[in-house]
Amino acid sequence: MTTLQHAETSIRRVLRDHGRLGVDADQLSPDADLYQSGMTSHASVNVMLALEGEFDVEFPDHMLNRNVFRTIHSIEHALGELGAA
């Protein structure tokens, strides 16, 4: 499994456990809008905290916005910028 595949698997697990999605995280397209799939702003904070623990990173203030957590791809991109994926 590549690092990117591992990152996506971990992100999906975090979303399943903390995202409060109305759909199965494993069935989502990497570009599916997580907010349209049921994730609330409150749940996105829980997702962010879980991702920080999972990947041993801290999201800086400039990344604390809705677009960073909108899709699995956007989360992967943000983690890549932090050197985690």
Secondary structure, DSSP 8 states (H G I E B T S, - for coil): --HHHHHHHHHHHHHHHHS--SS-GGGS-TTS-TTTTT--HHHHHHHHHHHHHHHT----GGG-SGGGGSSHHHHHHHHHHTT--
